[in-house]
């Protein structure tokens, strides 16, 4: 039995929405700054910030990001829409 076109479109839009939410979240985390009143770039570098107060590296490992993305996609695929 084939699913309807509307059901396929709904799943497609849910997956696209999850991807969009992930991109928005990553952009928000990436833009996070810290207001530390240190004028010395070397001290900021020692605590993991650049001269603007932004983190030097990603806030989480790539493995964690990949696991979260797979978990969201699996949840989207398992989602059963009753018609």
C-alpha positions in Angstrom: 0.0 0.0 0.0 1.4 3.4 -1.0 1.2 6.4 1.2 -0.5 9.4 -0.2 1.4 12.3 -1.8 0.2 14.5 1.1 1.8 12.2 3.6 5.1 12.2 1.8 5.0 16.0 1.6 4.3 16.2 5.4 7.2 14.0 6.2 9.4 16.0 3.9 8.4 19.3 5.5 8.9 17.9 9.0 12.5 16.8 8.1 13.1 20.2 6.5 11.9 21.9 9.7 14.1 19.8 11.9 17.1 20.7 9.7 16.2 24.4 9.9 15.9 24.2 13.7 19.3 22.6 13.9 20.9 25.3 11.7 19.2 28.1 13.8 20.5 26.4 17.0 24.0 26.0 15.7 24.0 29.7 14.5 22.8 30.8 17.9 25.5 28.8 19.7 28.1 30.0 17.3 27.2 33.6 17.9 27.3 33.3 21.7 29.7 35.8 23.2 31.0 36.3 26.7 31.4 39.8 28.2 34.7 39.5 30.0 36.4 42.8 30.8 39.9 41.6 29.8 41.8 43.7 27.3 44.6 41.2 26.9 44.1 38.9 23.9 46.5 36.3 25.4 44.5 36.0 28.6 41.3 35.6 26.6 43.0 32.9 24.4 44.0 31.0 27.6 40.4 30.7 28.7 39.3 29.8 25.2 37.9 33.0 23.8 39.0 35.2 20.9 39.5 39.0 21.1 35.7 39.6 20.5 34.7 37.3 23.3 33.5 34.4 21.1 34.6 30.8 21.8 37.6 29.6 19.8 36.2 26.1 19.2 32.9 24.4 18.9 30.9 24.0 22.1 30.4 20.3 21.6 32.2 17.5 19.8 31.2 16.5 16.3 30.2 13.0 17.5 27.6 14.6 19.8 26.2 16.7 17.0 26.0 13.7 14.7 24.2 11.6 17.3 21.7 14.3 17.9 21.1 14.7 14.2 20.6 11.0 13.7 18.2 10.8 16.7 16.1 13.6 15.3 16.0 12.0 11.8 15.0 8.6 13.3 12.3 10.3 15.3 11.0 11.9 12.2 11.1 8.7 10.2 9.3 6.8 13.0 6.6 9.4 13.3 3.4 7.7 12.3 0.7 10.0 11.0 -2.7 8.5 11.3 -4.8 9.2 8.3 
